[in-house]
Amino acid sequence: MACIHPLSCYCLSDDSSGYGRKSGRRKNMMKMNRQCQLDKQITENVISGVLKNCMIDNIKSILIHPLLRKTDIDAPETVACVAEVIQGKSFLKKVYQRWYAGISKLLPHHISGPVLELGAGAGFLEQYIPNLIKSEILQTPITDIVLDAHHLPFTGESLRGIVMLDVLHHLPDGEAFFHEAAHCIKPGGVIVMIEPWVTQWSKLIYGRLHHEPFEENVKEWKFPKGGPLSQANSAMPWIIFDRDRSVFIRKFPEWKIKIIELHTPFAYLISGGVSLRNLLPGFAFSICSRLEEKMNSRMNFWAMFATIALEKLEL
């Protein structure tokens, strides 16, 4: 919208009888001035947004890890690159080690049976859980079995548990998965997962810096199928277990929500994850961990991830 200078629309008159006309013009001038200010603010906001997005894109372009610069995230061969990245980044590897140790501690020891890992990818969780079945939706050199989480090829009540790291928010139909898992897991068995979470801090990071969609206002627990890794909604775990918690409890009485623990506001971000370069060396991890521990009471604002544990009940 063009902005016309207010003074160009207002002329003084020596005719006192034109006072009413001058008053009307003065009101028009004030109205146009307000419109000009609004137009200016909108323009500045648009330009600021464009510049911020350009700056963020440039920063991500500079920081992207060389091994992953030209890879297709959905290609099976990318797994080998990611494995090399994890092993080569000491800070990131320490983040995974802390997460894996936490997952293994939540598995039940009073029942027997194998544990299935969904979306094993380039991880090394088998070092923490003996006889782990590593699964993926794509065939990779380190995968034990290829499967779809919505159609698990296991007999009823045969698994001690299902574990996963950053997987639930990639599943196009979370409801179908929980039904399937309830069929395969023994009573007393568990689902343990670490997933992105929605907080004021994480919305800023996931919404601006992360490549995956982050849509907290969607109504359903589904999204269109796409690439196995590129299809996602990082807000989905929060939607299911926080926003729609009562819906989950009503739909799945066989699943007891045991734990939702919020954590890791900075460590994964500082590590650069699997796609960006290290921002700090490995020895800084202990410093970062101590800082995060002191922030435990404020994780509702700062957390970027949550550990979620569900227990299968015998109904």
C-alpha positions as CSV (number, residue, x, y, z in Angstrom):
1,M,0.0,0.0,0.0
2,A,1.4,3.4,-1.0
3,C,2.1,5.7,1.9
4,I,1.3,9.4,1.2
5,H,2.8,12.0,3.4
6,P,0.0,13.5,5.5
7,L,1.0,17.1,4.9
8,S,0.4,16.7,1.1
9,C,-3.3,16.2,1.8
10,Y,-3.8,19.2,4.1
11,C,-3.9,22.9,3.2
12,L,-4.7,25.8,5.5
13,S,-7.4,28.2,4.4
14,D,-7.9,31.9,5.3
15,D,-11.7,31.3,5.2
16,S,-13.0,30.9,8.7
17,S,-16.1,29.3,7.3
18,G,-13.9,26.4,6.2
19,Y,-13.2,25.4,9.8
20,G,-15.4,22.3,9.6
21,R,-13.6,21.3,6.4
22,K,-10.2,21.9,8.0
23,S,-11.3,19.7,11.0
24,G,-12.3,16.9,8.7
25,R,-9.1,17.2,6.8
26,R,-7.2,17.1,10.1
27,K,-8.9,13.9,11.0
28,N,-8.2,12.4,7.6
29,M,-4.5,13.4,8.1
30,M,-4.4,11.7,11.4
31,K,-6.0,8.5,10.0
32,M,-3.6,8.4,7.1
33,N,-0.7,9.0,9.4
34,R,-1.8,6.0,11.5
35,Q,-2.1,3.9,8.3
36,C,1.4,5.0,7.2
37,Q,2.8,4.0,10.6
38,L,1.0,0.6,10.3
39,D,2.3,0.1,6.8
40,K,5.8,1.0,7.9
41,Q,5.7,-1.5,10.8
42,I,4.4,-4.3,8.6
43,T,7.1,-3.6,6.1
44,E,9.8,-3.5,8.7
45,N,8.5,-6.8,10.2
46,V,8.5,-8.5,6.8
47,I,12.0,-7.3,6.0
48,S,13.2,-8.3,9.4
49,G,11.7,-11.7,9.0
50,V,13.3,-12.2,5.6
51,L,16.7,-11.1,6.9
52,K,16.5,-13.4,9.9
53,N,15.6,-16.4,7.7
54,C,18.4,-15.5,5.3
55,M,20.8,-15.2,8.2
56,I,19.6,-18.5,9.7
57,D,20.0,-20.3,6.3
58,N,23.5,-18.9,6.0
59,I,24.5,-20.0,9.5
60,K,23.1,-23.5,8.8
61,S,25.0,-23.7,5.5
62,I,28.2,-22.8,7.2
63,L,27.8,-25.2,10.1
64,I,26.5,-28.2,8.2
65,H,28.8,-31.2,8.7
66,P,30.9,-31.9,5.5
67,L,30.0,-35.6,5.5
68,L,26.3,-34.8,5.3
69,R,26.4,-31.8,3.0
70,K,25.2,-33.6,-0.1
71,T,23.5,-36.6,1.3
72,D,19.8,-37.6,1.0
73,I,18.4,-37.9,4.5
74,D,16.1,-40.8,3.3
75,A,18.8,-42.8,1.6
76,P,20.0,-46.0,3.3
77,E,23.7,-45.1,2.7
78,T,23.3,-42.0,4.8
79,V,23.2,-44.2,7.9
80,A,26.9,-45.0,7.5
81,C,27.7,-41.3,7.2
82,V,25.7,-40.5,10.4
83,A,27.5,-43.3,12.2
84,E,30.8,-41.8,11.3
85,V,29.6,-38.4,12.4
86,I,28.5,-39.7,15.8
87,Q,31.7,-41.6,16.5
88,G,33.8,-38.6,15.3
89,K,32.0,-36.0,17.5
90,S,33.0,-36.6,21.2
91,F,30.4,-34.2,22.6
92,L,27.5,-35.7,20.6
93,K,28.6,-39.2,21.5
94,K,28.5,-38.3,25.2
95,V,24.9,-37.0,24.7
96,Y,23.9,-40.4,23.2
97,Q,25.7,-42.3,25.9
98,R,23.7,-40.4,28.6
99,W,20.5,-41.0,26.8
100,Y,21.1,-44.7,26.2
101,A,22.1,-45.3,29.8
102,G,18.8,-43.6,30.8
103,I,16.7,-45.8,28.5
104,S,18.4,-49.1,29.6
105,K,17.6,-48.3,33.3
106,L,13.9,-48.1,32.6
107,L,13.6,-51.6,31.2
108,P,12.0,-54.2,33.4
109,H,14.2,-56.9,34.8
110,H,11.5,-59.1,36.4
111,I,10.3,-60.4,33.0
112,S,12.1,-62.1,30.2
113,G,12.0,-61.6,26.4
114,P,13.8,-59.6,23.7
115,V,13.8,-55.9,23.4
116,L,13.1,-54.3,20.1
117,E,14.7,-51.0,19.0
118,L,12.7,-49.0,16.4
119,G,14.6,-46.7,14.1
120,A,18.0,-48.0,15.2
121,G,19.7,-46.1,12.5
122,A,23.4,-45.4,13.2
123,G,23.1,-45.7,17.0
124,F,24.9,-48.0,19.4
125,L,22.2,-48.8,21.9
126,E,23.1,-52.5,21.7
127,Q,26.1,-51.6,23.9
128,Y,23.7,-50.9,26.7
129,I,21.0,-53.5,26.1
130,P,22.2,-57.1,25.5
131,N,20.5,-59.1,22.8
132,L,18.8,-56.0,21.4
133,I,16.9,-56.4,18.1
134,K,17.9,-53.4,15.9
135,S,15.3,-52.5,13.4
136,E,14.8,-50.0,10.6
137,I,12.4,-49.2,7.9
138,L,15.2,-49.4,5.4
139,Q,17.9,-52.1,5.0
140,T,21.2,-51.0,6.4
141,P,24.5,-52.8,7.2
142,I,23.8,-52.7,10.9
143,T,20.1,-53.6,10.9
144,D,18.9,-56.9,12.3
145,I,15.4,-56.6,10.8
146,V,13.5,-54.4,8.4
147,L,10.0,-53.6,9.5
148,D,7.2,-51.0,9.7
149,A,6.3,-49.9,13.2
150,H,2.6,-49.9,12.3
151,H,2.8,-53.7,11.5
152,L,5.2,-55.4,13.8
153,P,6.1,-59.0,12.9
154,F,6.1,-60.5,16.4
155,T,3.7,-62.9,18.1
156,G,1.4,-61.7,20.9
157,E,3.0,-60.7,24.2
158,S,6.5,-61.8,23.1
159,L,8.6,-58.6,23.7
160,R,9.9,-57.3,27.0
161,G,9.9,-53.8,25.6
162,I,10.3,-51.5,22.7
163,V,12.8,-48.6,22.8
164,M,13.4,-45.8,20.5
165,L,15.3,-42.5,20.2
166,D,13.7,-39.7,18.1
167,V,11.3,-42.1,16.3
168,L,7.7,-41.6,17.4
169,H,7.5,-38.2,15.8
170,H,8.4,-39.8,12.5
171,L,5.6,-42.3,12.6
172,P,2.6,-41.2,10.3
173,D,0.1,-42.9,12.6
174,G,1.0,-42.9,16.3
175,E,-2.3,-44.4,17.3
176,A,-1.8,-47.5,15.1
177,F,1.7,-48.0,16.5
178,F,0.4,-48.0,20.2
179,H,-2.2,-50.6,19.3
180,E,0.4,-52.7,17.6
181,A,2.9,-52.4,20.5
182,A,0.2,-53.4,23.0
183,H,-0.3,-56.6,21.1
184,C,3.4,-57.5,21.0
185,I,4.6,-56.5,24.5
186,K,4.1,-58.6,27.6
187,P,2.2,-57.3,30.6
188,G,4.8,-55.5,32.7
189,G,6.8,-54.7,29.6
190,V,7.5,-51.1,28.5
191,I,7.8,-48.6,25.7
192,V,10.7,-46.2,26.5
193,M,11.4,-43.3,24.2
194,I,13.3,-40.1,24.0
195,E,11.5,-37.5,21.9
196,P,11.4,-33.8,21.1
197,W,9.2,-31.8,23.5
198,V,7.4,-28.5,23.2
199,T,8.5,-25.6,25.5
200,Q,9.1,-21.9,25.0
201,W,12.7,-22.6,24.3
202,S,12.3,-25.6,22.0
203,K,9.7,-23.8,19.9
204,L,12.3,-21.2,19.1
205,I,14.9,-23.8,18.2
206,Y,12.8,-26.4,16.4
207,G,10.7,-23.7,14.6
208,R,13.7,-21.8,13.2
209,L,16.8,-24.0,13.2
210,H,15.6,-27.6,12.7
211,H,14.8,-29.1,9.3
212,E,11.8,-31.1,10.5
213,P,8.3,-29.8,10.6
214,F,7.1,-28.6,14.0
215,E,3.3,-28.2,14.1
216,E,1.9,-28.1,17.6
217,N,-1.6,-27.1,16.6
218,V,-2.6,-30.0,14.4
219,K,-5.7,-31.8,15.5
220,E,-4.9,-35.4,14.6
221,W,-2.0,-37.8,15.6
222,K,-1.4,-38.5,11.9
223,F,0.4,-36.8,9.0
224,P,0.9,-37.7,5.4
225,K,3.5,-40.4,4.6
226,G,6.7,-39.3,3.0
227,G,10.3,-40.2,3.2
228,P,11.1,-42.5,6.3
229,L,13.2,-39.8,7.9
230,S,12.0,-36.6,6.3
231,Q,8.3,-37.2,7.2
232,A,7.8,-35.9,10.8
233,N,6.2,-33.6,13.2
234,S,8.5,-32.9,16.1
235,A,5.7,-31.6,18.2
236,M,3.8,-34.9,18.0
237,P,5.1,-36.5,21.3
238,W,4.0,-33.5,23.2
239,I,0.6,-33.4,21.5
240,I,-0.1,-37.1,22.4
241,F,1.3,-37.1,26.0
242,D,0.6,-33.6,27.2
243,R,-2.0,-31.7,25.1
244,D,-4.1,-34.8,24.4
245,R,-3.0,-36.8,27.5
246,S,-6.7,-37.5,28.6
247,V,-7.4,-38.7,25.0
248,F,-4.4,-41.1,25.2
249,I,-5.6,-42.5,28.6
250,R,-9.1,-43.0,27.3
251,K,-8.0,-44.7,24.1
252,F,-5.3,-46.9,25.6
253,P,-6.3,-48.1,29.1
254,E,-3.7,-50.9,28.7
255,W,-0.9,-48.3,28.7
256,K,0.2,-46.6,32.0
257,I,2.2,-43.4,31.6
258,K,5.0,-44.1,34.1
259,I,7.4,-41.3,33.4
260,I,7.6,-38.0,31.4
261,E,11.0,-36.5,32.3
262,L,12.0,-33.2,30.6
263,H,15.7,-32.6,29.9
264,T,18.6,-31.6,27.6
265,P,17.9,-27.9,26.9
266,F,21.4,-27.2,25.5
267,A,23.6,-30.3,25.2
268,Y,22.2,-31.7,21.9
269,L,22.1,-28.2,20.4
270,I,25.7,-27.4,21.3
271,S,26.8,-30.8,19.9
272,G,25.4,-29.8,16.5
273,G,23.4,-33.0,16.4
274,V,24.1,-35.4,13.5
275,S,23.9,-32.8,10.8
276,L,26.0,-29.8,12.1
277,R,29.6,-29.3,13.2
278,N,30.6,-29.4,16.9
279,L,30.1,-26.0,18.6
280,L,32.2,-27.1,21.6
281,P,34.8,-29.8,22.2
282,G,34.0,-33.0,24.0
283,F,35.5,-32.0,27.4
284,A,32.9,-29.2,27.7
285,F,30.1,-31.8,28.0
286,S,30.6,-32.2,31.7
287,I,30.3,-28.4,32.2
288,C,27.1,-28.4,30.1
289,S,25.7,-31.3,32.1
290,R,26.2,-29.6,35.4
291,L,24.5,-26.4,34.1
292,E,21.5,-28.5,32.9
293,E,21.3,-30.3,36.3
294,K,21.0,-26.9,38.0
295,M,18.1,-26.0,35.7
296,N,16.0,-29.1,36.5
297,S,13.3,-27.0,38.2
298,R,12.9,-24.9,35.1
299,M,12.7,-27.6,32.4
300,N,9.1,-26.8,31.6
301,F,10.4,-23.7,30.0
302,W,13.9,-24.8,28.7
303,A,13.7,-28.6,27.9
304,M,14.1,-29.7,24.3
305,F,13.6,-33.4,24.9
306,A,11.5,-35.7,27.1
307,T,12.0,-39.3,28.2
308,I,8.7,-41.1,28.1
309,A,8.0,-44.5,29.6
310,L,4.8,-46.5,29.2
311,E,4.0,-49.7,31.1
312,K,1.8,-52.4,29.6
313,L,-0.9,-53.3,32.1
314,E,-2.7,-56.6,32.3
315,L,-6.4,-55.9,31.9
